[in-house]
């Protein structure tokens, strides 16, 4: 996650919605990669 600040403004922070969306995407990709690993292991 990035925070960018402009002089005279408070640093920008993502909204809660964006944070939730990002963590859901992260979770989904984590699940996908662990499923792939499981498949690879079962193929061996």
mmCIF entry with sequence, helices, sheets and N, C-alpha, C, O atoms, coordinates in Angstrom:
data_MODEL
# 
_entry.id   MODEL 
# 
_entity.id                         1 
_entity.type                       polymer 
_entity.pdbx_number_of_molecules   1 
# 
_entity_poly.entity_id                      1 
_entity_poly.type                           'polypeptide(L)' 
_entity_poly.nstd_linkage                   no 
_entity_poly.nstd_monomer                   no 
_entity_poly.pdbx_seq_one_letter_code       
;(UNK)(UNK)(UNK)(UNK)(UNK)(UNK)(UNK)(UNK)(UNK)(UNK)(UNK)(UNK)(UNK)(UNK)(UNK)(UNK)
(UNK)(UNK)(UNK)(UNK)(UNK)(UNK)(UNK)(UNK)(UNK)(UNK)(UNK)(UNK)(UNK)(UNK)(UNK)(UNK)
(UNK)(UNK)(UNK)(UNK)(UNK)(UNK)(UNK)(UNK)(UNK)(UNK)(UNK)(UNK)
;
_entity_poly.pdbx_seq_one_letter_code_can   XXXXXXXXXXXXXXXXXXXXXXXXXXXXXXXXXXXXXXXXXXXX 
_entity_poly.pdbx_strand_id                 A 
# 
loop_
_entity_poly_seq.entity_id 
_entity_poly_seq.num 
_entity_poly_seq.mon_id 
_entity_poly_seq.hetero 
1 1  UNK n 
1 2  UNK n 
1 3  UNK n 
1 4  UNK n 
1 5  UNK n 
1 6  UNK n 
1 7  UNK n 
1 8  UNK n 
1 9  UNK n 
1 10 UNK n 
1 11 UNK n 
1 12 UNK n 
1 13 UNK n 
1 14 UNK n 
1 15 UNK n 
1 16 UNK n 
1 17 UNK n 
1 18 UNK n 
1 19 UNK n 
1 20 UNK n 
1 21 UNK n 
1 22 UNK n 
1 23 UNK n 
1 24 UNK n 
1 25 UNK n 
1 26 UNK n 
1 27 UNK n 
1 28 UNK n 
1 29 UNK n 
1 30 UNK n 
1 31 UNK n 
1 32 UNK n 
1 33 UNK n 
1 34 UNK n 
1 35 UNK n 
1 36 UNK n 
1 37 UNK n 
1 38 UNK n 
1 39 UNK n 
1 40 UNK n 
1 41 UNK n 
1 42 UNK n 
1 43 UNK n 
1 44 UNK n 
# 
_struct_asym.id          A 
_struct_asym.entity_id   1 
# 
_struct_conf.conf_type_id            HELX_P 
_struct_conf.id                      HELX_P1 
_struct_conf.pdbx_PDB_helix_id       AA1 
_struct_conf.beg_label_comp_id       UNK 
_struct_conf.beg_label_asym_id       A 
_struct_conf.beg_label_seq_id        16 
_struct_conf.pdbx_beg_PDB_ins_code   ? 
_struct_conf.end_label_comp_id       UNK 
_struct_conf.end_label_asym_id       A 
_struct_conf.end_label_seq_id        43 
_struct_conf.pdbx_end_PDB_ins_code   ? 
_struct_conf.beg_auth_comp_id        UNK 
_struct_conf.beg_auth_asym_id        A 
_struct_conf.beg_auth_seq_id         16 
_struct_conf.end_auth_comp_id        UNK 
_struct_conf.end_auth_asym_id        A 
_struct_conf.end_auth_seq_id         43 
_struct_conf.pdbx_PDB_helix_class    1 
_struct_conf.details                 ? 
_struct_conf.pdbx_PDB_helix_length   28 
# 
_struct_conf_type.id          HELX_P 
_struct_conf_type.criteria    ? 
_struct_conf_type.reference   ? 
# 
loop_
_atom_site.group_PDB 
_atom_site.id 
_atom_site.type_symbol 
_atom_site.label_atom_id 
_atom_site.label_alt_id 
_atom_site.label_comp_id 
_atom_site.label_asym_id 
_atom_site.label_entity_id 
_atom_site.label_seq_id 
_atom_site.pdbx_PDB_ins_code 
_atom_site.Cartn_x 
_atom_site.Cartn_y 
_atom_site.Cartn_z 
_atom_site.occupancy 
_atom_site.B_iso_or_equiv 
_atom_site.pdbx_formal_charge 
_atom_site.auth_seq_id 
_atom_site.auth_comp_id 
_atom_site.auth_asym_id 
_atom_site.auth_atom_id 
_atom_site.pdbx_PDB_model_num 
ATOM 1   N N  . UNK A 1 1  ? 0.845   -1.198  0.000   1.00 0.00 ? 1  UNK A N  1 
ATOM 2   C CA . UNK A 1 1  ? 0.000   0.000   0.000   1.00 0.00 ? 1  UNK A CA 1 
ATOM 3   C C  . UNK A 1 1  ? 0.875   1.240   0.000   1.00 0.00 ? 1  UNK A C  1 
ATOM 4   O O  . UNK A 1 1  ? 1.909   1.285   0.666   1.00 0.00 ? 1  UNK A O  1 
ATOM 5   N N  . UNK A 1 2  ? 0.461   2.224   -0.736  1.00 0.00 ? 2  UNK A N  1 
ATOM 6   C CA . UNK A 1 2  ? 1.295   3.417   -0.817  1.00 0.00 ? 2  UNK A CA 1 
ATOM 7   C C  . UNK A 1 2  ? 0.558   4.633   -0.285  1.00 0.00 ? 2  UNK A C  1 
ATOM 8   O O  . UNK A 1 2  ? -0.665  4.737   -0.385  1.00 0.00 ? 2  UNK A O  1 
ATOM 9   N N  . UNK A 1 3  ? 1.322   5.539   0.276   1.00 0.00 ? 3  UNK A N  1 
ATOM 10  C CA . UNK A 1 3  ? 0.770   6.802   0.745   1.00 0.00 ? 3  UNK A CA 1 
ATOM 11  C C  . UNK A 1 3  ? 1.551   7.896   0.051   1.00 0.00 ? 3  UNK A C  1 
ATOM 12  O O  . UNK A 1 3  ? 2.778   7.937   0.145   1.00 0.00 ? 3  UNK A O  1 
ATOM 13  N N  . UNK A 1 4  ? 0.855   8.791   -0.649  1.00 0.00 ? 4  UNK A N  1 
ATOM 14  C CA . UNK A 1 4  ? 1.598   9.867   -1.274  1.00 0.00 ? 4  UNK A CA 1 
ATOM 15  C C  . UNK A 1 4  ? 1.131   11.183  -0.702  1.00 0.00 ? 4  UNK A C  1 
ATOM 16  O O  . UNK A 1 4  ? -0.068  11.435  -0.586  1.00 0.00 ? 4  UNK A O  1 
ATOM 17  N N  . UNK A 1 5  ? 2.091   12.027  -0.344  1.00 0.00 ? 5  UNK A N  1 
ATOM 18  C CA . UNK A 1 5  ? 1.728   13.275  0.304   1.00 0.00 ? 5  UNK A CA 1 
ATOM 19  C C  . UNK A 1 5  ? 2.055   14.451  -0.598  1.00 0.00 ? 5  UNK A C  1 
ATOM 20  O O  . UNK A 1 5  ? 3.081   14.471  -1.277  1.00 0.00 ? 5  UNK A O  1 
ATOM 21  N N  . UNK A 1 6  ? 1.173   15.415  -0.589  1.00 0.00 ? 6  UNK A N  1 
ATOM 22  C CA . UNK A 1 6  ? 1.413   16.658  -1.315  1.00 0.00 ? 6  UNK A CA 1 
ATOM 23  C C  . UNK A 1 6  ? 1.580   17.745  -0.275  1.00 0.00 ? 6  UNK A C  1 
ATOM 24  O O  . UNK A 1 6  ? 0.903   17.728  0.753   1.00 0.00 ? 6  UNK A O  1 
ATOM 25  N N  . UNK A 1 7  ? 2.462   18.681  -0.523  1.00 0.00 ? 7  UNK A N  1 
ATOM 26  C CA . UNK A 1 7  ? 2.654   19.753  0.454   1.00 0.00 ? 7  UNK A CA 1 
ATOM 27  C C  . UNK A 1 7  ? 1.334   20.477  0.719   1.00 0.00 ? 7  UNK A C  1 
ATOM 28  O O  . UNK A 1 7  ? 0.616   20.836  -0.214  1.00 0.00 ? 7  UNK A O  1 
ATOM 29  N N  . UNK A 1 8  ? 1.027   20.686  1.977   1.00 0.00 ? 8  UNK A N  1 
ATOM 30  C CA . UNK A 1 8  ? -0.191  21.404  2.331   1.00 0.00 ? 8  UNK A CA 1 
ATOM 31  C C  . UNK A 1 8  ? -1.407  20.505  2.452   1.00 0.00 ? 8  UNK A C  1 
ATOM 32  O O  . UNK A 1 8  ? -2.484  20.964  2.834   1.00 0.00 ? 8  UNK A O  1 
ATOM 33  N N  . UNK A 1 9  ? -1.250  19.237  2.132   1.00 0.00 ? 9  UNK A N  1 
ATOM 34  C CA . UNK A 1 9  ? -2.379  18.311  2.236   1.00 0.00 ? 9  UNK A CA 1 
ATOM 35  C C  . UNK A 1 9  ? -2.002  17.156  3.154   1.00 0.00 ? 9  UNK A C  1 
ATOM 36  O O  . UNK A 1 9  ? -0.831  16.796  3.274   1.00 0.00 ? 9  UNK A O  1 
ATOM 37  N N  . UNK A 1 10 ? -3.000  16.589  3.791   1.00 0.00 ? 10 UNK A N  1 
ATOM 38  C CA . UNK A 1 10 ? -2.748  15.385  4.577   1.00 0.00 ? 10 UNK A CA 1 
ATOM 39  C C  . UNK A 1 10 ? -2.407  14.268  3.605   1.00 0.00 ? 10 UNK A C  1 
ATOM 40  O O  . UNK A 1 10 ? -2.940  14.240  2.496   1.00 0.00 ? 10 UNK A O  1 
ATOM 41  N N  . UNK A 1 11 ? -1.535  13.349  3.991   1.00 0.00 ? 11 UNK A N  1 
ATOM 42  C CA . UNK A 1 11 ? -1.207  12.227  3.104   1.00 0.00 ? 11 UNK A CA 1 
ATOM 43  C C  . UNK A 1 11 ? -2.472  11.489  2.706   1.00 0.00 ? 11 UNK A C  1 
ATOM 44  O O  . UNK A 1 11 ? -3.381  11.299  3.514   1.00 0.00 ? 11 UNK A O  1 
ATOM 45  N N  . UNK A 1 12 ? -2.515  11.080  1.456   1.00 0.00 ? 12 UNK A N  1 
ATOM 46  C CA . UNK A 1 12 ? -3.682  10.365  0.957   1.00 0.00 ? 12 UNK A CA 1 
ATOM 47  C C  . UNK A 1 12 ? -3.688  8.962   1.535   1.00 0.00 ? 12 UNK A C  1 
ATOM 48  O O  . UNK A 1 12 ? -2.663  8.281   1.573   1.00 0.00 ? 12 UNK A O  1 
ATOM 49  N N  . UNK A 1 13 ? -4.849  8.549   1.977   1.00 0.00 ? 13 UNK A N  1 
ATOM 50  C CA . UNK A 1 13 ? -4.976  7.173   2.475   1.00 0.00 ? 13 UNK A CA 1 
ATOM 51  C C  . UNK A 1 13 ? -6.128  6.516   1.739   1.00 0.00 ? 13 UNK A C  1 
ATOM 52  O O  . UNK A 1 13 ? -7.142  7.159   1.467   1.00 0.00 ? 13 UNK A O  1 
ATOM 53  N N  . UNK A 1 14 ? -5.980  5.249   1.418   1.00 0.00 ? 14 UNK A N  1 
ATOM 54  C CA . UNK A 1 14 ? -7.062  4.548   0.724   1.00 0.00 ? 14 UNK A CA 1 
ATOM 55  C C  . UNK A 1 14 ? -8.304  4.485   1.607   1.00 0.00 ? 14 UNK A C  1 
ATOM 56  O O  . UNK A 1 14 ? -8.206  4.447   2.834   1.00 0.00 ? 14 UNK A O  1 
ATOM 57  N N  . UNK A 1 15 ? -9.451  4.473   0.980   1.00 0.00 ? 15 UNK A N  1 
ATOM 58  C CA . UNK A 1 15 ? -10.689 4.348   1.741   1.00 0.00 ? 15 UNK A CA 1 
ATOM 59  C C  . UNK A 1 15 ? -10.819 2.919   2.249   1.00 0.00 ? 15 UNK A C  1 
ATOM 60  O O  . UNK A 1 15 ? -10.161 2.009   1.744   1.00 0.00 ? 15 UNK A O  1 
ATOM 61  N N  . UNK A 1 16 ? -11.653 2.732   3.228   1.00 0.00 ? 16 UNK A N  1 
ATOM 62  C CA . UNK A 1 16 ? -11.870 1.401   3.797   1.00 0.00 ? 16 UNK A CA 1 
ATOM 63  C C  . UNK A 1 16 ? -12.302 0.423   2.713   1.00 0.00 ? 16 UNK A C  1 
ATOM 64  O O  . UNK A 1 16 ? -11.872 -0.731  2.696   1.00 0.00 ? 16 UNK A O  1 
ATOM 65  N N  . UNK A 1 17 ? -13.162 0.896   1.803   1.00 0.00 ? 17 UNK A N  1 
ATOM 66  C CA . UNK A 1 17 ? -13.643 0.042   0.720   1.00 0.00 ? 17 UNK A CA 1 
ATOM 67  C C  . UNK A 1 17 ? -12.480 -0.486  -0.111  1.00 0.00 ? 17 UNK A C  1 
ATOM 68  O O  . UNK A 1 17 ? -12.417 -1.671  -0.438  1.00 0.00 ? 17 UNK A O  1 
ATOM 69  N N  . UNK A 1 18 ? -11.558 0.419   -0.448  1.00 0.00 ? 18 UNK A N  1 
ATOM 70  C CA . UNK A 1 18 ? -10.407 0.018   -1.260  1.00 0.00 ? 18 UNK A CA 1 
ATOM 71  C C  . UNK A 1 18 ? -9.542  -0.988  -0.513  1.00 0.00 ? 18 UNK A C  1 
ATOM 72  O O  . UNK A 1 18 ? -9.050  -1.956  -1.093  1.00 0.00 ? 18 UNK A O  1 
ATOM 73  N N  . UNK A 1 19 ? -9.366  -0.746  0.782   1.00 0.00 ? 19 UNK A N  1 
ATOM 74  C CA . UNK A 1 19 ? -8.557  -1.660  1.595   1.00 0.00 ? 19 UNK A CA 1 
ATOM 75  C C  . UNK A 1 19 ? -9.180  -3.048  1.605   1.00 0.00 ? 19 UNK A C  1 
ATOM 76  O O  . UNK A 1 19 ? -8.490  -4.051  1.422   1.00 0.00 ? 19 UNK A O  1 
ATOM 77  N N  . UNK A 1 20 ? -10.489 -3.096  1.819   1.00 0.00 ? 20 UNK A N  1 
ATOM 78  C CA . UNK A 1 20 ? -11.201 -4.376  1.850   1.00 0.00 ? 20 UNK A CA 1 
ATOM 79  C C  . UNK A 1 20 ? -11.080 -5.073  0.500   1.00 0.00 ? 20 UNK A C  1 
ATOM 80  O O  . UNK A 1 20 ? -10.821 -6.275  0.429   1.00 0.00 ? 20 UNK A O  1 
ATOM 81  N N  . UNK A 1 21 ? -11.272 -4.302  -0.574  1.00 0.00 ? 21 UNK A N  1 
ATOM 82  C CA . UNK A 1 21 ? -11.176 -4.863  -1.919  1.00 0.00 ? 21 UNK A CA 1 
ATOM 83  C C  . UNK A 1 21 ? -9.792  -5.464  -2.144  1.00 0.00 ? 21 UNK A C  1 
ATOM 84  O O  . UNK A 1 21 ? -9.659  -6.576  -2.655  1.00 0.00 ? 21 UNK A O  1 
ATOM 85  N N  . UNK A 1 22 ? -8.762  -4.707  -1.753  1.00 0.00 ? 22 UNK A N  1 
ATOM 86  C CA . UNK A 1 22 ? -7.392  -5.172  -1.953  1.00 0.00 ? 22 UNK A CA 1 
ATOM 87  C C  . UNK A 1 22 ? -7.118  -6.443  -1.160  1.00 0.00 ? 22 UNK A C  1 
ATOM 88  O O  . UNK A 1 22 ? -6.489  -7.370  -1.669  1.00 0.00 ? 22 UNK A O  1 
ATOM 89  N N  . UNK A 1 23 ? -7.587  -6.490  0.090   1.00 0.00 ? 23 UNK A N  1 
ATOM 90  C CA . UNK A 1 23 ? -7.299  -7.671  0.900   1.00 0.00 ? 23 UNK A CA 1 
ATOM 91  C C  . UNK A 1 23 ? -8.079  -8.881  0.399   1.00 0.00 ? 23 UNK A C  1 
ATOM 92  O O  . UNK A 1 23 ? -7.615  -10.015 0.518   1.00 0.00 ? 23 UNK A O  1 
ATOM 93  N N  . UNK A 1 24 ? -9.270  -8.640  -0.164  1.00 0.00 ? 24 UNK A N  1 
ATOM 94  C CA . UNK A 1 24 ? -10.031 -9.757  -0.735  1.00 0.00 ? 24 UNK A CA 1 
ATOM 95  C C  . UNK A 1 24 ? -9.322  -10.296 -1.969  1.00 0.00 ? 24 UNK A C  1 
ATOM 96  O O  . UNK A 1 24 ? -9.253  -11.507 -2.176  1.00 0.00 ? 24 UNK A O  1 
ATOM 97  N N  . UNK A 1 25 ? -8.790  -9.381  -2.796  1.00 0.00 ? 25 UNK A N  1 
ATOM 98  C CA . UNK A 1 25 ? -8.038  -9.811  -3.975  1.00 0.00 ? 25 UNK A CA 1 
ATOM 99  C C  . UNK A 1 25 ? -6.811  -10.599 -3.546  1.00 0.00 ? 25 UNK A C  1 
ATOM 100 O O  . UNK A 1 25 ? -6.485  -11.630 -4.134  1.00 0.00 ? 25 UNK A O  1 
ATOM 101 N N  . UNK A 1 26 ? -6.137  -10.105 -2.517  1.00 0.00 ? 26 UNK A N  1 
ATOM 102 C CA . UNK A 1 26 ? -4.938  -10.761 -2.004  1.00 0.00 ? 26 UNK A CA 1 
ATOM 103 C C  . UNK A 1 26 ? -5.289  -12.168 -1.533  1.00 0.00 ? 26 UNK A C  1 
ATOM 104 O O  . UNK A 1 26 ? -4.593  -13.132 -1.850  1.00 0.00 ? 26 UNK A O  1 
ATOM 105 N N  . UNK A 1 27 ? -6.370  -12.271 -0.778  1.00 0.00 ? 27 UNK A N  1 
ATOM 106 C CA . UNK A 1 27 ? -6.811  -13.572 -0.270  1.00 0.00 ? 27 UNK A CA 1 
ATOM 107 C C  . UNK A 1 27 ? -7.115  -14.527 -1.417  1.00 0.00 ? 27 UNK A C  1 
ATOM 108 O O  . UNK A 1 27 ? -6.725  -15.695 -1.394  1.00 0.00 ? 27 UNK A O  1 
ATOM 109 N N  . UNK A 1 28 ? -7.816  -14.009 -2.416  1.00 0.00 ? 28 UNK A N  1 
ATOM 110 C CA . UNK A 1 28 ? -8.191  -14.839 -3.559  1.00 0.00 ? 28 UNK A CA 1 
ATOM 111 C C  . UNK A 1 28 ? -6.950  -15.359 -4.272  1.00 0.00 ? 28 UNK A C  1 
ATOM 112 O O  . UNK A 1 28 ? -6.898  -16.529 -4.652  1.00 0.00 ? 28 UNK A O  1 
ATOM 113 N N  . UNK A 1 29 ? -5.950  -14.499 -4.457  1.00 0.00 ? 29 UNK A N  1 
ATOM 114 C CA . UNK A 1 29 ? -4.752  -14.948 -5.167  1.00 0.00 ? 29 UNK A CA 1 
ATOM 115 C C  . UNK A 1 29 ? -3.933  -15.898 -4.292  1.00 0.00 ? 29 UNK A C  1 
ATOM 116 O O  . UNK A 1 29 ? -3.280  -16.806 -4.806  1.00 0.00 ? 29 UNK A O  1 
ATOM 117 N N  . UNK A 1 30 ? -3.967  -15.691 -2.973  1.00 0.00 ? 30 UNK A N  1 
ATOM 118 C CA . UNK A 1 30 ? -3.286  -16.622 -2.074  1.00 0.00 ? 30 UNK A CA 1 
ATOM 119 C C  . UNK A 1 30 ? -3.921  -18.007 -2.162  1.00 0.00 ? 30 UNK A C  1 
ATOM 120 O O  . UNK A 1 30 ? -3.226  -19.021 -2.235  1.00 0.00 ? 30 UNK A O  1 
ATOM 121 N N  . UNK A 1 31 ? -5.255  -18.030 -2.154  1.00 0.00 ? 31 UNK A N  1 
ATOM 122 C CA . UNK A 1 31 ? -5.970  -19.305 -2.261  1.00 0.00 ? 31 UNK A CA 1 
ATOM 123 C C  . UNK A 1 31 ? -5.657  -19.976 -3.586  1.00 0.00 ? 31 UNK A C  1 
ATOM 124 O O  . UNK A 1 31 ? -5.426  -21.184 -3.645  1.00 0.00 ? 31 UNK A O  1 
ATOM 125 N N  . UNK A 1 32 ? -5.651  -19.179 -4.652  1.00 0.00 ? 32 UNK A N  1 
ATOM 126 C CA . UNK A 1 32 ? -5.380  -19.725 -5.980  1.00 0.00 ? 32 UNK A CA 1 
ATOM 127 C C  . UNK A 1 32 ? -3.992  -20.344 -6.022  1.00 0.00 ? 32 UNK A C  1 
ATOM 128 O O  . UNK A 1 32 ? -3.817  -21.443 -6.548  1.00 0.00 ? 32 UNK A O  1 
ATOM 129 N N  . UNK A 1 33 ? -3.000  -19.642 -5.468  1.00 0.00 ? 33 UNK A N  1 
ATOM 130 C CA . UNK A 1 33 ? -1.641  -20.170 -5.548  1.00 0.00 ? 33 UNK A CA 1 
ATOM 131 C C  . UNK A 1 33 ? -1.468  -21.396 -4.650  1.00 0.00 ? 33 UNK A C  1 
ATOM 132 O O  . UNK A 1 33 ? -0.710  -22.303 -4.993  1.00 0.00 ? 33 UNK A O  1 
ATOM 133 N N  . UNK A 1 34 ? -2.153  -21.437 -3.513  1.00 0.00 ? 34 UNK A N  1 
ATOM 134 C CA . UNK A 1 34 ? -2.030  -22.633 -2.677  1.00 0.00 ? 34 UNK A CA 1 
ATOM 135 C C  . UNK A 1 34 ? -2.761  -23.813 -3.305  1.00 0.00 ? 34 UNK A C  1 
ATOM 136 O O  . UNK A 1 34 ? -2.360  -24.962 -3.124  1.00 0.00 ? 34 UNK A O  1 
ATOM 137 N N  . UNK A 1 35 ? -3.833  -23.532 -4.043  1.00 0.00 ? 35 UNK A N  1 
ATOM 138 C CA . UNK A 1 35 ? -4.516  -24.602 -4.779  1.00 0.00 ? 35 UNK A CA 1 
ATOM 139 C C  . UNK A 1 35 ? -3.595  -25.153 -5.860  1.00 0.00 ? 35 UNK A C  1 
ATOM 140 O O  . UNK A 1 35 ? -3.517  -26.364 -6.069  1.00 0.00 ? 35 UNK A O  1 
ATOM 141 N N  . UNK A 1 36 ? -2.896  -24.248 -6.546  1.00 0.00 ? 36 UNK A N  1 
ATOM 142 C CA . UNK A 1 36 ? -1.967  -24.672 -7.595  1.00 0.00 ? 36 UNK A CA 1 
ATOM 143 C C  . UNK A 1 36 ? -0.865  -25.537 -6.993  1.00 0.00 ? 36 UNK A C  1 
ATOM 144 O O  . UNK A 1 36 ? -0.489  -26.560 -7.565  1.00 0.00 ? 36 UNK A O  1 
ATOM 145 N N  . UNK A 1 37 ? -0.351  -25.123 -5.840  1.00 0.00 ? 37 UNK A N  1 
ATOM 146 C CA . UNK A 1 37 ? 0.699   -25.899 -5.180  1.00 0.00 ? 37 UNK A CA 1 
ATOM 147 C C  . UNK A 1 37 ? 0.177   -27.285 -4.817  1.00 0.00 ? 37 UNK A C  1 
ATOM 148 O O  . UNK A 1 37 ? 0.861   -28.290 -5.010  1.00 0.00 ? 37 UNK A O  1 
ATOM 149 N N  . UNK A 1 38 ? -1.046  -27.322 -4.289  1.00 0.00 ? 38 UNK A N  1 
ATOM 150 C CA . UNK A 1 38 ? -1.647  -28.600 -3.903  1.00 0.00 ? 38 UNK A CA 1 
ATOM 151 C C  . UNK A 1 38 ? -1.792  -29.506 -5.119  1.00 0.00 ? 38 UNK A C  1 
ATOM 152 O O  . UNK A 1 38 ? -1.535  -30.707 -5.041  1.00 0.00 ? 38 UNK A O  1 
ATOM 153 N N  . UNK A 1 39 ? -2.206  -28.926 -6.245  1.00 0.00 ? 39 UNK A N  1 
ATOM 154 C CA . UNK A 1 39 ? -2.361  -29.714 -7.467  1.00 0.00 ? 39 UNK A CA 1 
ATOM 155 C C  . UNK A 1 39 ? -1.017  -30.255 -7.924  1.00 0.00 ? 39 UNK A C  1 
ATOM 156 O O  . UNK A 1 39 ? -0.906  -31.419 -8.310  1.00 0.00 ? 39 UNK A O  1 
ATOM 157 N N  . UNK A 1 40 ? 0.003   -29.408 -7.879  1.00 0.00 ? 40 UNK A N  1 
ATOM 158 C CA . UNK A 1 40 ? 1.335   -29.845 -8.301  1.00 0.00 ? 40 UNK A CA 1 
ATOM 159 C C  . UNK A 1 40 ? 1.816   -30.991 -7.424  1.00 0.00 ? 40 UNK A C  1 
ATOM 160 O O  . UNK A 1 40 ? 2.386   -31.965 -7.914  1.00 0.00 ? 40 UNK A O  1 
ATOM 161 N N  . UNK A 1 41 ? 1.581   -30.864 -6.126  1.00 0.00 ? 41 UNK A N  1 
ATOM 162 C CA . UNK A 1 41 ? 2.012   -31.905 -5.194  1.00 0.00 ? 41 UNK A CA 1 
ATOM 163 C C  . UNK A 1 41 ? 1.274   -33.210 -5.485  1.00 0.00 ? 41 UNK A C  1 
ATOM 164 O O  . UNK A 1 41 ? 1.877   -34.283 -5.466  1.00 0.00 ? 41 UNK A O  1 
ATOM 165 N N  . UNK A 1 42 ? -0.028  -33.120 -5.755  1.00 0.00 ? 42 UNK A N  1 
ATOM 166 C CA . UNK A 1 42 ? -0.801  -34.341 -5.995  1.00 0.00 ? 42 UNK A CA 1 
ATOM 167 C C  . UNK A 1 42 ? -0.437  -34.990 -7.329  1.00 0.00 ? 42 UNK A C  1 
ATOM 168 O O  . UNK A 1 42 ? -0.656  -36.185 -7.523  1.00 0.00 ? 42 UNK A O  1 
ATOM 169 N N  . UNK A 1 43 ? 0.121   -34.194 -8.252  1.00 0.00 ? 43 UNK A N  1 
ATOM 170 C CA . UNK A 1 43 ? 0.547   -34.757 -9.538  1.00 0.00 ? 43 UNK A CA 1 
ATOM 171 C C  . UNK A 1 43 ? 1.830   -35.569 -9.389  1.00 0.00 ? 43 UNK A C  1 
ATOM 172 O O  . UNK A 1 43 ? 2.082   -36.487 -10.169 1.00 0.00 ? 43 UNK A O  1 
ATOM 173 N N  . UNK A 1 44 ? 2.631   -35.234 -8.397  1.00 0.00 ? 44 UNK A N  1 
ATOM 174 C CA . UNK A 1 44 ? 3.908   -35.936 -8.229  1.00 0.00 ? 44 UNK A CA 1 
ATOM 175 C C  . UNK A 1 44 ? 3.692   -37.390 -7.797  1.00 0.00 ? 44 UNK A C  1 
ATOM 176 O O  . UNK A 1 44 ? 4.659   -38.129 -7.609  1.00 0.00 ? 44 UNK A O  1 
# 
